Amino acid sequence: MATKTAPINMRVEPSVRNIIDAAANLLKVDRSVFIQQAALHEAHKVIASQRDFALDEQALAAFEQALDAEAAVDKGMVELMNRKSPWE
């Protein structure tokens, strides 16, 4: 079964296209493959930067301590949860 592809169209200045083509030629791939690989690489970096993070030992210890700490009681939240709904 053939895999369907989805088109992505864009317009760029000829000078930008020429630089992309030069880089693609150096890697011996066509323009579409080059753009797809570059965009996918950048997308992975962006997603990782929002999901993954590194901490040194001191920062990790502080982070774990904050996670293990007893949650603070928010009086306003307790009041809100104990309040009757307007429709009751």
C-alpha positions as CSV (number, residue, x, y, z in Angstrom):
1,M,0.0,0.0,0.0
2,A,1.5,3.4,-1.0
3,T,1.9,6.1,1.6
4,K,0.1,9.3,0.8
5,T,2.0,12.5,1.0
6,A,0.7,15.9,2.0
7,P,1.8,19.0,0.0
8,I,3.4,22.0,1.7
9,N,3.8,25.0,-0.6
10,M,5.8,28.1,0.0
11,R,7.1,31.1,-1.8
12,V,10.7,32.4,-1.3
13,E,12.9,34.9,-2.8
14,P,15.1,33.5,-5.6
15,S,18.2,34.2,-3.5
16,V,16.9,32.0,-0.7
17,R,16.0,29.2,-3.2
18,N,19.5,29.4,-4.6
19,I,21.1,29.0,-1.2
20,I,18.8,26.1,-0.4
21,D,19.6,24.5,-3.7
22,A,23.3,24.9,-3.2
23,A,23.1,23.2,0.2
24,A,20.9,20.4,-1.1
25,N,23.3,19.8,-4.0
26,L,26.2,19.5,-1.5
27,L,24.3,16.8,0.3
28,K,23.2,15.2,-3.0
29,V,19.5,15.4,-2.2
30,D,16.8,17.4,-4.0
31,R,15.3,20.6,-2.7
32,S,12.2,19.0,-1.2
33,V,14.2,16.4,0.7
34,F,16.6,19.0,2.0
35,I,13.7,21.3,3.2
36,Q,11.9,18.4,4.8
37,Q,14.9,17.2,6.7
38,A,15.8,20.8,7.8
39,A,12.3,21.5,8.9
40,L,11.9,18.2,10.7
41,H,15.2,18.7,12.5
42,E,14.2,22.1,13.7
43,A,10.8,20.8,14.7
44,H,12.4,18.2,16.9
45,K,14.6,20.8,18.5
46,V,11.7,23.0,19.3
47,I,9.7,20.2,20.8
48,A,12.6,19.0,22.8
49,S,13.3,22.4,24.2
50,Q,9.8,22.6,25.5
51,R,9.7,19.1,26.9
52,D,13.2,18.2,28.0
53,F,15.5,20.0,30.4
54,A,18.7,19.3,32.2
55,L,19.6,20.2,35.8
56,D,22.9,20.1,37.7
57,E,22.9,18.1,41.0
58,Q,22.1,21.1,43.2
59,A,19.2,22.2,41.0
60,L,17.9,18.6,40.7
61,A,17.9,18.3,44.5
62,A,16.0,21.6,44.8
63,F,13.5,20.4,42.2
64,E,12.9,17.1,43.9
65,Q,12.5,18.8,47.3
66,A,9.9,21.1,45.8
67,L,8.1,18.0,44.3
68,D,8.2,16.2,47.6
69,A,7.0,19.2,49.7
70,E,3.5,19.3,51.2
71,A,1.2,21.3,49.0
72,A,0.3,24.7,50.4
73,V,-3.3,25.2,51.4
74,D,-4.9,28.0,49.4
75,K,-7.7,29.4,51.5
76,G,-9.4,31.0,48.5
77,M,-9.5,27.7,46.7
78,V,-10.9,25.8,49.7
79,E,-13.6,28.5,50.0
80,L,-14.4,28.2,46.3
81,M,-14.7,24.4,46.4
82,N,-17.0,24.6,49.5
83,R,-19.3,27.2,47.9
84,K,-22.6,26.1,46.5
85,S,-23.0,26.4,42.8
86,P,-25.3,29.2,41.6
87,W,-27.7,26.6,40.1
88,E,-28.0,24.6,43.3
